[in-house]
């Protein structure tokens, strides 16, 4: 059927969506979410059909920006439109929905169609739900990782060792990457670190680093920075590394499921050429992994998957029952990280975590004194100098000082209601408050903590402060703070943590760290 083109100026999220009038769709023999083959000159593409009575008239076909770019067609030009068969990958998705294991070839075809935009949202959701329901074997996870790498760009560096670090998330206030990357890079090892932005936390690593420098680099820019400085700290979403992962996350997050945790993480490490990788699994109350036993099982799977992908993996199971350091929120965390690297502020738990992870990475490449080497790089100022070099190369001010970082001008101080000792901290509630204050979008918003678990507290003593860029946000927070028990303070450990009454609504917090 011949139809005239209408350029609608609509973005379809990388999918080749076309809009048909319902009468034309019936004549062609297609319905919503079906596919049509579009021919224009010597070009052919398959478009996913949406129907409308008002956006396009009979005899017209509306193009999304994605279709317009691919065909390079102009308004009112005539094109040929016919029914197209469903991609073969749809049948492979049906196989997984029946609980069958998929071969390497079938997985690659599914991922390829996801990246090319040949699958509808419903079909991609069906695949993700099937993985959640029936699980992934390690062989399938390895094949998914390789397919996700193959369908995107890769960073090619001529280095013997390429080191990397990744946390699965759940430890709030964690500034490890900002401190660890310059330590490793200052010792002559390559560490091209890509990080995520916050989804439900108050600050992803990319949000924190963005306070100091530009994090949205293209692949060639990333390569230039790494070749000059040995390291980088950039937002992975600005790159085209394993692009299928970003599409899968859009489905996983609203459903609160995470079946692609392994291939999602490992594909991006493979894409930057990592040879040695340390995985950080924060463990304990308030984290994604509650027990050391569960963390150990997860660690074994990461190690085995790394072996299958040609990446040497070690895993660190770390303490996650309270915020790391004393800050939550992009600007506050960036400032604290800079103060630690400048040796202006000693934050024992944060520094210890960084040195342990750095030591593990260095031991993996044959340095028996890895932790001591990392400590000396920090103590001597080499790591600070390296961070400033990275900041400069990524487009920031390499001479930035902690006092140059703006913090929200409005503040709410919270005081202890009794004498005693801090026995526990509700980290999730602190993060919820930081987000209410405006983090991560409003960089200066967040929380400064004065007391941690084990510290003694006197009644009326300040335990934390909330910072915001807009005063009205503190009004609601003040009420929530008054009604909530965020710090467990008492003269002795209490057996009762909280009461759950009838009518309690459980809200699962799901955090993806990629």
C-alpha positions as CSV (number, residue, x, y, z in Angstrom):
1,X,0.0,0.0,0.0
2,X,1.2,3.5,-0.9
3,X,1.0,6.0,1.9
4,X,2.2,9.6,2.4
5,X,4.7,10.5,5.1
6,X,3.8,12.7,8.1
7,X,6.7,13.8,10.3
8,X,5.3,13.9,13.8
9,X,8.3,15.0,15.8
10,X,7.7,12.3,18.4
11,X,10.5,10.4,20.2
12,X,9.8,6.7,20.7
13,X,12.7,5.8,22.9
14,X,14.9,4.3,20.1
15,X,12.1,2.2,18.7
16,X,11.0,2.5,15.1
17,X,7.4,3.4,15.8
18,X,5.0,4.4,13.1
19,X,1.4,5.7,13.4
20,X,-1.3,4.3,11.1
21,X,-4.9,5.4,10.6
22,X,-7.1,2.6,11.8
23,X,-8.7,2.2,8.3
24,X,-5.4,1.8,6.6
25,X,-4.2,-0.7,9.3
26,X,-7.3,-2.9,8.6
27,X,-6.6,-2.8,4.9
28,X,-3.0,-3.8,5.4
29,X,-4.0,-6.5,7.9
30,X,-2.2,-5.2,11.0
31,X,-3.2,-4.0,14.5
32,X,-1.5,-2.2,17.3
33,X,2.0,-3.6,18.2
34,X,2.1,-5.4,14.9
35,X,4.8,-4.6,12.4
36,X,5.0,-3.2,8.9
37,X,7.7,-3.2,6.4
38,X,8.5,0.3,5.0
39,X,10.2,0.6,1.6
40,X,11.7,3.9,0.5
41,X,14.1,3.8,-2.5
42,X,16.6,1.0,-1.8
43,X,16.0,1.3,2.0
44,X,13.8,-1.0,4.0
45,X,13.0,-1.0,7.7
46,X,10.5,-2.7,10.0
47,X,8.3,-0.3,12.0
48,X,6.2,-1.1,15.1
49,X,2.6,0.0,14.6
50,X,0.6,2.3,16.8
51,X,-3.0,3.3,15.8
52,X,-4.8,6.6,15.7
53,X,-7.9,8.2,14.4
54,X,-6.7,11.8,14.8
55,X,-2.9,12.0,14.4
56,X,-2.9,10.7,10.8
57,X,-5.6,10.8,8.1
58,X,-6.4,7.8,5.9
59,X,-3.7,7.5,3.3
60,X,-1.0,8.8,5.7
61,X,1.7,7.2,7.9
62,X,3.2,9.1,10.9
63,X,6.9,8.7,11.5
64,X,8.6,8.9,14.9
65,X,12.0,10.6,15.0
66,X,13.7,7.2,14.9
67,X,12.1,6.2,11.6
68,X,12.7,9.6,10.1
69,X,16.4,9.4,10.9
70,X,16.8,5.9,9.5
71,X,15.0,6.6,6.2
72,X,16.0,10.2,5.8
73,X,12.5,10.9,4.3
74,X,10.7,14.2,3.9
75,X,7.1,15.2,4.6
76,X,4.5,14.1,2.0
77,X,6.8,11.7,0.2
78,X,5.2,8.5,-0.9
79,X,6.4,5.2,0.5
80,X,5.4,1.5,0.3
81,X,3.9,-0.1,3.4
82,X,3.2,-3.8,3.8
83,X,2.6,-6.2,6.6
84,X,5.8,-7.6,8.1
85,X,6.3,-10.9,10.0
86,X,7.1,-10.9,13.7
87,X,10.8,-11.2,14.5
88,X,12.0,-14.7,15.1
89,X,13.2,-13.5,18.5
90,X,9.5,-13.3,19.6
91,X,9.3,-17.1,19.4
92,X,12.5,-17.4,21.4
93,X,10.9,-15.2,24.1
94,X,7.9,-17.5,24.1
95,X,10.3,-20.4,24.7
96,X,11.7,-18.7,27.8
97,X,8.2,-18.0,29.0
98,X,7.6,-21.8,28.8
99,X,10.7,-22.3,31.0
100,X,13.2,-23.5,28.4
101,X,16.8,-22.6,28.4
102,X,18.0,-20.5,25.5
103,X,21.0,-21.1,23.3
104,X,23.7,-18.6,22.7
105,X,22.3,-17.9,19.2
106,X,18.8,-17.3,20.4
107,X,19.9,-15.0,23.2
108,X,22.0,-13.0,20.8
109,X,19.0,-12.6,18.4
110,X,16.8,-11.3,21.2
111,X,19.4,-8.8,22.4
112,X,20.1,-7.7,18.8
113,X,16.3,-7.0,18.2
114,X,16.1,-5.2,21.6
115,X,18.9,-2.8,20.6
116,X,17.6,-2.3,17.0
117,X,14.2,-1.4,18.4
118,X,12.5,-4.4,16.7
119,X,10.7,-5.5,19.8
120,X,7.7,-3.8,21.5
121,X,7.6,-2.9,25.2
122,X,5.3,-5.8,25.8
123,X,7.7,-8.3,24.2
124,X,10.7,-6.9,26.1
125,X,8.7,-7.1,29.3
126,X,7.7,-10.7,28.5
127,X,11.4,-11.6,28.2
128,X,12.4,-9.8,31.5
129,X,9.5,-11.4,33.4
130,X,10.4,-14.9,32.0
131,X,14.0,-14.4,33.2
132,X,12.6,-13.4,36.6
133,X,10.2,-16.4,36.8
134,X,12.4,-19.2,35.5
135,X,15.8,-17.8,36.4
136,X,19.1,-17.6,34.4
137,X,21.7,-20.4,34.3
138,X,25.2,-19.1,34.5
139,X,25.7,-20.2,30.9
140,X,22.7,-18.0,29.9
141,X,24.0,-15.1,32.0
142,X,27.4,-15.4,30.2
143,X,25.8,-15.5,26.8
144,X,23.6,-12.6,27.7
145,X,26.6,-10.6,28.8
146,X,28.5,-11.3,25.6
147,X,25.4,-10.5,23.4
148,X,25.0,-7.2,25.3
149,X,28.7,-6.3,24.6
150,X,28.5,-7.4,21.0
151,X,25.5,-5.2,20.2
152,X,27.2,-2.0,21.6
153,X,30.5,-0.2,21.5
154,X,33.6,-1.3,23.3
155,X,36.5,0.6,24.9
156,X,39.8,-0.6,23.4
157,X,42.9,0.1,25.4
158,X,46.3,-1.3,24.8
159,X,47.1,-2.1,28.5
160,X,48.2,-5.4,30.1
161,X,45.9,-4.9,33.1
162,X,42.6,-3.1,33.2
163,X,41.2,-2.9,36.7
164,X,37.6,-2.1,37.7
165,X,35.4,-2.0,40.8
166,X,31.6,-2.3,41.2
167,X,29.2,-2.1,44.1
168,X,25.8,-3.8,43.8
169,X,24.5,-0.9,45.9
170,X,22.6,-0.6,49.1
171,X,25.3,1.2,51.2
172,X,24.3,4.8,51.4
173,X,26.7,7.7,51.5
174,X,29.4,5.5,49.9
175,X,32.1,7.6,48.2
176,X,34.4,4.7,47.5
177,X,34.8,5.1,43.8
178,X,35.8,8.8,43.9
179,X,38.6,7.9,46.3
180,X,39.6,4.4,45.0
181,X,40.0,5.3,41.3
182,X,42.6,8.0,41.8
183,X,44.5,5.8,44.2
184,X,44.7,2.9,41.7
185,X,45.5,5.3,38.8
186,X,48.2,7.1,40.7
187,X,50.0,3.7,41.2
188,X,50.2,3.3,37.4
189,X,47.3,1.0,36.8
190,X,44.4,1.6,34.4
191,X,40.9,1.9,35.9
192,X,38.2,3.2,33.4
193,X,35.3,3.6,35.9
194,X,31.8,4.1,34.6
195,X,29.0,4.7,37.1
196,X,25.3,5.2,37.4
197,X,23.1,8.0,38.5
198,X,20.7,7.6,41.4
199,X,17.4,5.8,40.9
200,X,16.0,5.6,44.4
201,X,19.1,6.6,46.4
202,X,20.1,10.2,47.2
203,X,23.2,10.2,45.0
204,X,24.7,7.8,42.5
205,X,28.5,8.0,41.9
206,X,27.9,10.0,38.7
207,X,25.8,12.5,40.6
208,X,28.5,13.0,43.1
209,X,31.4,13.3,40.5
210,X,29.3,15.8,38.5
211,X,29.7,18.2,41.4
212,X,33.4,18.2,40.6
213,X,33.6,17.8,36.8
214,X,31.8,16.8,33.6
215,X,30.7,13.1,33.6
216,X,28.9,13.0,30.2
217,X,31.8,11.9,27.9
218,X,31.6,10.2,24.5
219,X,33.6,7.0,24.1
220,X,36.6,8.6,22.4
221,X,36.7,11.3,25.0
222,X,36.7,8.6,27.7
223,X,39.5,6.9,26.0
224,X,41.6,10.1,25.8
225,X,41.1,10.8,29.5
226,X,42.1,7.2,30.5
227,X,45.1,7.1,28.2
228,X,46.4,10.4,29.7
229,X,45.5,9.8,33.4
230,X,45.0,6.0,33.8
231,X,41.5,6.5,35.1
232,X,38.2,8.3,34.7
233,X,34.9,8.7,36.6
234,X,32.0,9.1,34.1
235,X,28.3,8.4,33.7
236,X,27.8,5.1,31.9
237,X,24.5,6.3,30.4
238,X,26.3,8.7,28.2
239,X,28.0,5.9,26.4
240,X,26.8,3.2,24.0
241,X,28.3,0.3,26.1
242,X,25.9,-2.6,26.4
243,X,22.9,-0.5,25.4
244,X,20.5,-3.3,25.9
245,X,21.0,-3.0,29.6
246,X,19.6,0.5,29.8
247,X,16.5,-0.8,27.9
248,X,16.1,-3.7,30.3
249,X,16.4,-1.5,33.3
250,X,13.4,0.6,32.2
251,X,11.3,-2.6,32.5
252,X,13.0,-4.0,35.7
253,X,12.7,-0.9,37.8
254,X,8.9,-0.3,37.8
255,X,8.3,-4.0,38.3
256,X,10.7,-4.1,41.2
257,X,12.6,-7.1,39.8
258,X,16.3,-7.6,38.9
259,X,16.8,-10.8,36.9
260,X,19.6,-9.3,34.8
261,X,21.8,-8.3,37.7
262,X,24.7,-10.5,36.6
263,X,24.8,-9.8,32.8
264,X,24.0,-6.2,33.4
265,X,27.1,-5.6,35.6
266,X,29.4,-8.0,33.8
267,X,28.6,-6.9,30.3
268,X,29.6,-3.3,31.1
269,X,32.9,-4.5,32.7
270,X,33.6,-6.6,29.6
271,X,32.8,-3.7,27.4
272,X,35.5,-1.5,29.0
273,X,38.0,-4.4,28.7
274,X,38.3,-5.2,32.4
275,X,40.8,-7.9,33.2
276,X,40.5,-7.8,37.0
277,X,37.4,-6.8,38.9
278,X,36.5,-6.4,42.5
279,X,32.8,-6.6,43.4
280,X,31.6,-4.9,46.6
281,X,28.5,-6.5,48.2
282,X,27.3,-4.4,51.1
283,X,25.6,-6.6,53.6
284,X,23.2,-6.2,56.5
285,X,20.0,-4.6,57.6
286,X,18.8,-2.0,55.1
287,X,20.9,-3.4,52.2
288,X,19.9,-5.5,49.2
289,X,21.7,-8.6,50.7
290,X,20.8,-9.2,54.3
291,X,23.1,-12.0,55.4
292,X,26.7,-13.0,54.9
293,X,25.5,-16.4,53.7
294,X,23.5,-14.9,50.9
295,X,26.4,-12.6,50.0
296,X,28.8,-15.5,49.8
297,X,26.5,-17.4,47.4
298,X,26.2,-14.3,45.3
299,X,30.0,-13.8,45.4
300,X,30.6,-17.4,44.1
301,X,28.3,-16.8,41.1
302,X,30.1,-13.5,40.2
303,X,33.5,-15.3,40.4
304,X,32.3,-18.1,38.2
305,X,30.6,-15.8,35.7
306,X,33.8,-13.8,35.5
307,X,35.8,-16.9,34.7
308,X,33.4,-17.7,31.9
309,X,33.9,-14.2,30.5
310,X,37.6,-14.1,30.9
311,X,37.6,-11.6,33.8
312,X,39.3,-12.4,37.1
313,X,36.8,-11.5,39.8
314,X,37.3,-11.2,43.6
315,X,34.4,-10.1,45.9
316,X,34.4,-8.0,49.0
317,X,31.5,-8.5,51.5
318,X,31.3,-5.2,53.3
319,X,29.5,-3.8,56.3
320,X,26.4,-1.9,55.3
321,X,24.2,-1.4,58.3
322,X,24.8,2.4,58.5
323,X,25.8,5.1,56.1
324,X,29.4,5.1,55.0
325,X,31.1,8.3,56.2
326,X,29.0,11.3,57.5
327,X,27.3,12.6,54.4
328,X,24.3,11.8,52.1
329,X,23.6,13.8,48.9
330,X,25.7,14.7,45.8
331,X,27.5,17.9,47.0
332,X,28.0,16.8,50.6
333,X,29.4,13.5,49.5
334,X,31.7,15.0,46.8
335,X,33.0,17.5,49.4
336,X,33.7,14.7,52.0
337,X,35.5,12.6,49.3
338,X,37.7,15.6,48.4
339,X,38.4,16.3,52.1
340,X,39.4,12.7,52.6
341,X,41.8,12.8,49.6
342,X,43.2,16.1,50.8
343,X,43.8,14.4,54.3
344,X,41.8,17.3,55.8
345,X,39.2,14.9,57.3
346,X,39.8,11.3,58.6
347,X,36.7,9.2,58.0
348,X,37.7,5.8,59.3
349,X,35.0,3.6,57.9
350,X,35.1,5.2,54.4
351,X,38.9,5.2,54.2
352,X,39.2,1.6,55.5
353,X,36.7,0.4,52.9
354,X,38.6,2.1,50.1
355,X,42.0,0.8,51.2
356,X,40.6,-2.8,51.6
357,X,39.1,-2.8,48.1
358,X,42.2,-1.2,46.6
359,X,44.3,-3.8,48.3
360,X,42.2,-6.6,46.9
361,X,42.6,-5.2,43.3
362,X,46.3,-4.7,43.6
363,X,46.8,-8.2,45.0
364,X,45.0,-9.6,42.0
365,X,47.8,-8.2,39.7
366,X,50.5,-9.5,41.9
367,X,51.1,-6.8,44.5
368,X,51.3,-8.5,47.9
369,X,51.6,-5.2,49.7
370,X,48.5,-3.8,48.0
371,X,46.7,-2.2,50.9
372,X,49.9,-0.6,52.2
373,X,50.6,0.8,48.7
374,X,47.1,2.2,48.5
375,X,47.6,3.8,52.0
376,X,50.9,5.4,50.9
377,X,49.3,6.8,47.7
378,X,46.6,8.4,49.8
379,X,48.9,9.6,52.6
380,X,51.5,11.1,50.3
381,X,49.0,13.1,48.3
382,X,49.5,11.2,45.1
383,X,45.9,10.2,44.9
384,X,44.7,13.7,45.4
385,X,46.9,14.9,42.6
386,X,45.6,12.2,40.4
387,X,42.0,13.0,41.1
388,X,42.6,16.7,40.2
389,X,44.3,15.5,37.0
390,X,41.2,13.4,36.1
391,X,38.8,16.3,37.0
392,X,40.8,18.7,34.8
393,X,40.9,16.2,31.8
394,X,37.1,15.7,32.1
395,X,36.5,19.4,31.9
396,X,36.4,20.5,35.5
397,X,38.4,22.8,37.8
398,X,41.4,20.7,38.9
399,X,42.1,23.3,41.7
400,X,38.6,23.0,43.3
401,X,38.5,23.2,47.1
402,X,35.9,21.7,49.5
403,X,34.7,25.2,50.4
404,X,34.0,25.9,46.7
405,X,31.3,23.3,46.6
406,X,27.9,24.9,47.3
407,X,25.6,23.3,49.9
408,X,21.9,24.0,50.3
409,X,21.5,27.3,52.2
410,X,18.5,26.2,54.3
411,X,19.1,23.8,57.2
412,X,17.1,21.8,59.7
413,X,19.0,20.5,62.7
414,X,17.7,17.3,64.5
415,X,18.6,16.7,68.1
416,X,18.7,13.6,70.4
417,X,15.7,13.2,72.7
418,X,17.5,11.2,75.3
419,X,21.0,10.3,76.7
420,X,22.6,7.1,75.6
421,X,24.4,5.4,72.8
422,X,23.5,4.9,69.1
423,X,22.6,1.3,68.6
424,X,21.2,1.5,65.1
425,X,20.4,3.9,62.3
426,X,17.5,3.7,59.8
427,X,19.6,4.5,56.7
428,X,16.7,4.1,54.3
429,X,14.7,6.8,56.2
430,X,17.7,9.1,56.0
431,X,17.9,8.6,52.2
432,X,14.1,9.2,52.0
433,X,14.6,12.5,53.8
434,X,17.5,13.5,51.6
435,X,15.4,12.9,48.5
436,X,12.6,14.9,50.0
437,X,15.1,17.7,50.5
438,X,15.8,17.7,46.8
439,X,18.7,15.2,46.2
440,X,19.9,14.1,43.8
441,X,18.5,16.6,41.3
442,X,19.3,19.6,43.6
443,X,23.0,18.8,44.2
444,X,23.3,20.9,47.4
445,X,20.5,19.0,49.2
446,X,21.3,16.2,51.6
447,X,22.2,15.2,55.1
448,X,25.2,15.7,57.4
449,X,25.5,13.1,60.1
450,X,27.2,13.8,63.4
451,X,26.8,10.5,65.3
452,X,27.2,6.9,64.1
453,X,26.6,3.5,65.7
454,X,28.5,3.1,69.0
455,X,28.8,6.9,69.6
456,X,27.6,8.3,72.9
457,X,24.9,11.0,72.7
458,X,23.5,13.5,75.2
459,X,19.9,14.7,75.2
460,X,19.7,17.9,73.1
461,X,22.8,17.1,71.2
462,X,22.7,17.5,67.4
463,X,22.6,14.1,65.6
464,X,22.1,15.2,62.0
465,X,21.3,18.2,59.8
466,X,19.2,18.3,56.6
467,X,20.2,20.8,53.9
468,X,17.9,22.0,51.1
469,X,18.1,24.6,48.3
470,X,14.4,25.5,48.9
471,X,13.1,26.3,52.4
472,X,9.6,25.0,51.9
473,X,11.0,21.4,51.5
474,X,12.1,21.4,55.2
475,X,8.6,22.0,56.5
476,X,7.3,18.5,55.6
477,X,10.7,16.9,56.6
478,X,10.4,18.4,60.1
479,X,7.1,16.7,60.6
480,X,8.4,13.3,59.4
481,X,11.5,13.6,61.6
482,X,9.2,14.3,64.6
483,X,7.1,11.3,63.9
484,X,9.9,8.8,63.0
485,X,12.6,7.0,65.0
486,X,15.6,7.3,62.7
487,X,18.4,6.8,65.3
488,X,18.0,4.0,67.9
489,X,19.4,5.8,71.0
490,X,19.3,4.3,74.5
491,X,21.2,3.4,77.6
492,X,21.2,-0.3,76.6
493,X,20.4,-2.4,73.6
494,X,16.7,-2.9,73.2
495,X,15.2,-6.2,71.9
496,X,12.2,-4.4,70.4
497,X,13.1,-2.7,67.2
498,X,9.6,-1.7,66.0
499,X,5.9,-2.7,66.0
500,X,4.0,-3.7,62.9
501,X,0.2,-3.1,63.2
502,X,-2.7,-4.3,61.0
503,X,-3.1,-2.1,58.0
504,X,0.7,-1.7,57.5
505,X,1.6,-1.2,53.9
506,X,4.8,-2.8,52.8
507,X,6.8,-0.8,50.2
508,X,9.7,-2.6,48.8
509,X,12.6,-0.3,47.9
510,X,14.4,-1.6,44.9
511,X,17.8,-0.2,44.0
512,X,19.6,-0.9,40.7
513,X,23.3,0.1,40.7
514,X,24.9,-0.3,37.3
